[in-house]
Amino acid sequence: MFVYVLIIFLSQFLIVTSRSKFPCLSIIDCPDLRYHTLQNCIRGFCVYLE
């Protein structure tokens, strides 16, 4: 039972990230994607957080 509770508790803190091949200089250069809520320009590429 403890393992199930631990898995559920820790899964709340996991964030899925995906790096695109869109080059950028600032966050304005990153296109808006439908299923990603947050976006940022990191190391010259757009990074999206779900």
C-alpha positions in Angstrom: 0.0 0.0 0.0 2.8 2.4 0.8 4.3 1.9 -2.6 1.1 2.9 -4.3 0.8 6.0 -2.3 4.4 6.9 -2.9 4.0 6.5 -6.7 0.8 8.7 -6.7 2.5 11.3 -4.6 5.6 11.5 -6.7 3.8 11.5 -10.0 2.3 14.9 -9.2 5.8 16.5 -9.4 6.8 15.0 -12.7 6.8 17.5 -15.6 7.0 16.3 -19.2 9.2 18.4 -21.4 9.9 18.2 -25.1 12.5 20.0 -27.1 11.7 21.1 -30.6 13.8 21.8 -33.6 12.6 25.3 -33.8 15.6 27.7 -33.4 14.9 30.8 -31.4 16.5 33.9 -29.9 13.7 34.7 -27.5 10.4 33.3 -26.4 8.6 35.3 -29.0 10.3 33.2 -31.7 8.6 30.0 -30.4 5.4 29.1 -32.1 2.3 28.4 -30.0 1.5 24.7 -30.0 -2.0 23.4 -29.1 -1.1 20.8 -26.5 1.7 22.5 -24.7 0.9 25.0 -21.9 4.3 26.6 -21.3 7.1 27.4 -23.7 10.6 28.9 -23.3 13.7 29.5 -25.4 16.6 27.6 -23.9 20.0 27.3 -25.5 18.7 28.5 -28.9 15.8 26.0 -29.1 12.1 26.2 -28.1 11.3 24.0 -25.1 7.7 23.1 -24.3 6.3 22.0 -21.0 3.0 20.0 -20.7 
